[in-house]
């Protein structure tokens, strides 16, 4: 897992800031899915999944040189944001609030 994290960070470090953010989001999603598959295979729980990925990222963070530290931290931030989104979705209503959708401002292109 450590080598996977390091290869992801190497890929992220070669890109500009906007591309880095998008790539970090995608890579964090990839990590989450990979960790889930591993945990399901071992009949583990969500806490084990999160712990496993965070340990791997922290290990890579400790092994990274200064140039890669910020990119590693970006990956960890995106992973944490993905977890937060997952938790919010789990708590969200299953009903679609049509009134709230209608109150959303239109996109500039659609006017």
N, C-alpha and C positions, 0 to 999 in steps of 0.2 A: 504494500500500500504506500510505503514511503517513496518508492521509486515513481509510482504513478503521480503522487502529489508533486514531486520535484519536476517531473516532465511537464506537468500542467503549468507550473510556475515559470519554467523556462519559456514555454510558449507565450504566456501572458507578458513576460518581461520584454519581448521583442515587438510589442505593439504600442500604438499611441494611446493616450488616456481614454478616449471614448471606446475604442476597440477593446482596451483592457477591461473596462467595466462590463461590457457585453460578454466577453470571453469568460471573465470571472463568474458571471451569473450562470452561464451555460455549464462551466466546469463544476460549479457548486451543485447544480442540479444533477449533473452526472455523478458526482460523489455521493449525493444523497440516494440516488437510485441504486448505485452499486452497493452502498452500505446496506440498503434495505434488502437487496437480493441476498447478500451474504448472511444477514441476520435471519431472514426467512429460512434460508437453507439450514441454519443452525438452531432454528426455533428461538431466536433471541427477541428481545423487546425493543421498543423505540429508544429507550435510554441507552441501551448497548450500542445501537446504531450511531447515535449522536456522539457518544463517548469515543467510539472507534475512529470516526472521521476527525473529531477535534484533536485526538491524540496524534493522529497521523499528520495533521496540519501543523500542530505545535512541534512535532519532531522535525518536520521540514523547516519550520521557522528557525529552530535552534541550529540546524545544519546549514542554513542559507547564509551567504555572505551579505553584506550591507546593501548591495544593489538589488537583491531579490527579496529582502525583508519586507519592503513596502508592498510588493506584489503578493507575497505570501499573506500579509495582513489583509489585503484587498480580497483575496480568496476566502479567508476566514470570515470577513465581514459579510460577504455575499452569501456564504453558507448559513451564517446566523440569521440573515434577513430572510432567507428561504425557509428556515425553520419557523421564524416568527409568522410568516405568511401562512405556513401550513397550520400552525396553531390557531391563527385567526379564522382560517377557513373551517377548521373543525368546530369552532364555536359559533360560526355564522348561521343565520337562518337558512333553512332549505327552501323557503318560499322566495320567489322573486318579487321585489318591491317595485311594481310597475310605476307607481306614483313617483318614487325616487328617481327612476330611470328617466321619466319624462321631464323632471326638474333639472337634470344635468344639462349644462350648457352644450350647445352644438359645437362640433368641430369646425374650425374656420373653413375647411374645404367643402363642407356640406351645405354652406349657406349660399 
